[in-house]
């Protein structure tokens, strides 16, 4: 997998974690009892805790070989591969007084 795609997926997971969302990562496996696990986390228990709630599930495979799409920022015109233009993001943070 390209390092850029892997980094983008992990950055997405990190952003979700910072929003205090439930994030799991690891190998998906089923143990001898038929329980699905992601890493050491019991997926069945997690799903049961959220039963009846509306949710969005994002699955990013860390061994995905597709190339990362290069996008052009509609504000500054620079090319980037992140979730948003890092140049404009840094300027937004600076201008809002968060840095």
C-alpha positions as CSV (number, residue, x, y, z in Angstrom):
1,X,0.0,0.0,0.0
2,X,1.2,3.5,-0.7
3,X,2.4,5.3,2.4
4,X,0.2,8.3,1.4
5,X,-3.0,6.2,1.4
6,X,-2.2,4.6,4.7
7,X,-1.4,7.9,6.3
8,X,-4.7,9.4,4.9
9,X,-6.7,6.5,6.4
10,X,-4.9,6.8,9.8
11,X,-5.4,10.6,9.7
12,X,-9.2,10.1,9.1
13,X,-9.3,7.6,12.1
14,X,-7.4,10.1,14.2
15,X,-9.8,12.9,13.3
16,X,-12.7,10.7,14.3
17,X,-11.0,9.8,17.6
18,X,-10.5,13.6,18.3
19,X,-14.2,14.0,17.8
20,X,-14.6,11.4,20.6
21,X,-16.1,8.9,18.2
22,X,-15.7,5.1,18.6
23,X,-12.6,4.1,16.6
24,X,-11.1,0.6,16.2
25,X,-8.3,-0.6,14.1
26,X,-6.6,-3.9,13.7
27,X,-7.0,-7.1,11.8
28,X,-10.6,-8.3,11.3
29,X,-11.0,-11.9,12.5
30,X,-13.5,-14.3,13.9
31,X,-12.4,-16.3,17.0
32,X,-13.2,-20.0,17.7
33,X,-16.5,-19.0,19.4
34,X,-17.6,-17.1,16.2
35,X,-17.1,-13.7,17.7
36,X,-16.0,-11.0,15.3
37,X,-13.0,-8.9,16.5
38,X,-11.1,-6.0,15.1
39,X,-7.7,-6.1,16.8
40,X,-8.5,-7.0,20.4
41,X,-12.0,-5.3,20.3
42,X,-15.2,-7.4,20.3
43,X,-17.2,-6.0,17.4
44,X,-20.4,-7.8,18.6
45,X,-20.3,-6.0,22.0
46,X,-19.6,-2.7,20.3
47,X,-22.5,-3.1,17.9
48,X,-24.8,-4.2,20.7
49,X,-24.0,-1.0,22.6
50,X,-25.1,1.1,19.7
51,X,-28.2,-1.0,18.7
52,X,-31.1,1.2,17.6
53,X,-28.8,4.2,16.9
54,X,-28.2,5.7,13.5
55,X,-24.6,5.4,12.6
56,X,-22.1,5.7,9.7
57,X,-19.4,3.1,9.5
58,X,-16.2,3.8,7.6
59,X,-13.9,0.9,6.7
60,X,-10.5,1.8,5.4
61,X,-8.2,-1.1,4.4
62,X,-4.6,-0.3,5.2
63,X,-3.3,-2.6,2.5
64,X,-5.4,-0.9,-0.3
65,X,-3.1,-0.3,-3.3
66,X,-5.2,2.3,-5.1
67,X,-3.4,5.6,-5.6
68,X,-4.4,8.6,-3.5
69,X,-6.3,11.2,-5.5
70,X,-4.6,14.5,-5.9
71,X,-7.1,17.4,-5.6
72,X,-6.8,21.1,-6.4
73,X,-7.9,23.5,-3.7
74,X,-10.7,25.7,-4.9
75,X,-9.5,28.6,-2.7
76,X,-5.8,28.8,-3.3
77,X,-5.3,26.5,-6.3
78,X,-2.6,24.3,-4.7
79,X,-2.6,20.5,-5.2
80,X,-3.0,18.4,-2.1
81,X,-3.7,14.8,-1.1
82,X,-5.0,15.3,2.5
83,X,-8.7,15.6,3.5
84,X,-8.4,19.3,3.1
85,X,-5.9,21.8,1.8
86,X,-3.2,21.9,4.5
87,X,-2.1,25.5,3.4
88,X,-5.6,26.9,3.7
89,X,-6.3,24.9,6.9
90,X,-3.1,26.4,8.5
91,X,-4.1,29.9,7.5
92,X,-7.7,29.4,8.9
93,X,-6.2,28.3,12.2
94,X,-3.8,31.2,12.3
95,X,-6.4,33.8,11.4
96,X,-8.8,32.5,14.0
97,X,-6.1,32.8,16.6
98,X,-5.8,29.1,17.5
99,X,-2.1,28.9,16.9
